Every structure is written in structure tokens, then in C-alpha cells.
Amino acid sequence: MSRLKVAMWAGLATVLFALAARAEPSMKPVVVASSAPVAPSAAGVVNLNDATTDELERLPGVGPAKAKAIVEHRRAHPFKKVDEITKVKGIGRKTFGKLRPYLTLAGPTTLKTEPKN
């Protein structure tokens, strides 16, 4: 490596360390929402693309009408990400937040009963 590159990297490292030292201790890290898989709940999960209406009804706040709407939606538009469930009528961001720990797109449905929240 040329001396110029070494000097540039050393300068950059010095600036980064100086900035890190000045950072306020009260600063909180930024959390970015992701559609990456979440660890399955101890109670189990429901596979959105394979679950029957009975299995979907085990989700908190999902009754027969919403379960039927989910099945009808996925027939036309199979889920690629779990947050796409918000495209189903009656399921908004707030409901999705409650359902998220129990939703998956991979593996079998393992949720046996409606979780107690």
C-alpha cells in the first residue's frame, strides 16, 4: 500500500475515534424496522402462506372474518413478507404489531392456542 493510502486511513481512523469519544452517553442507538425474520415466539408461529382459517384464528384478534380475508388475499397475492398482511382489510399497523411475533413465512404452523396477552 502506498504511503498516501496509509496516511489517509490513519487520518480517517483518528477522526472516527475522536467523534466516538465526543458522542453523548445519553445517545440511543437507532433501531431500523426490518422485515427480517423474528425469532419464533415460545407459544408458536403461524405460517401465513400455509395456515388454514382455523390456524389463523389462533392469532390474537383474528376471528373467522379476518381469517377468511387473509386466505382470500393470499390466493391472489401470496405473502412475500409478513408485513404484507397489512394489505388485508381490517389489519392495520397496530394489529400487525400485535401479530408480528406469531407470523412466519417458513416452516410449519406451531401455534396451538391463542396466546394470552
Sequence and secondary structure as in RCSB ss.txt:
>XXXX:A:sequence
MSRLKVAMWAGLATVLFALAARAEPSMKPVVVASSAPVAPSAAGVVNLNDATTDELERLPGVGPAKAKAIVEHRR
AHPFKKVDEITKVKGIGRKTFGKLRPYLTLAGPTTLKTEPKN
>XXXX:A:secstr
  HHHHHHHHHHHHHHHHHHHHS TT         S     TT  EETTT  HHHHTTSTT  HHHHHHHHHHHH
HS  SSGGGGGGSTT  HHHHHHHGGGEESSS     S    
